[in-house]
Amino acid sequence: MDHSFTRYRLLERHGIPTSPFLAACRAIIPCVEKLGSTAFAPVKGDVLGNIEKIEKAYLIEPDGRHTLQALVQDELTRKVHTASGSATDALLWLQRALSFLCSMLEELANGNHNMSKAASNAYNSTLSKHHNWIVRGLFSVVLQSVPEYSTFIKTLGPANEHCVLEDMEVYVTALKTQLRILQSFYADNHLEV
């Protein structure tokens, strides 16, 4: 993967650089597609939509919004963080989607070979609490349509399973670190996590 959460450094005071982070988020889309292009189309659409909202806000003033934290802080200062379509809200939902994917990949890297169970566990520990009963019902159906473990692992790369899982573990570690930083930043600023 050319763009990955492992390919850039955090900046001063755990600043997450906006442009590389968004590129890494875009690079995760093929992984989402491998979970089932039809079933996961809404997830893909939400992720891309949130990336685009954040990118739009970033491009207004790239130097002043060079980190995700600076971008959100700018919206907080201008009191537009709760406005519809704000980068703050988009980043919140992007974090939630990434937490789901990260949790599922972590389950797989830790030896859970039941894709449906790994996806369900990940959903229940991350996104479920933010969805109403209708969306939870839809997700329970979607999560049953994930591919078999061996099929999914083969689609991630030509390397053997052991190498794919090692790479997955490194990827998950980097992503988890950044998600923790963002969640802490949101909590410190009294934003919903």
CORRA-V184889 format. One record per helix or strand. SS is the DSSP state (~ for helix, > for strand). FROM is the first residue (numbers start at 1). TO is the last residue. If there is no record, write none. Layout:
<<SS FROM TO> <SS FROM TO>>
This chain:
<<> 11 11> <~ 12 14> <> 15 15> <> 17 17> <~ 18 27> <~ 29 34> <~ 41 60> <> 67 67> <~ 68 77> <~ 87 109> <~ 115 125> <~ 128 130> <~ 133 143> <~ 149 156> <~ 161 188>>
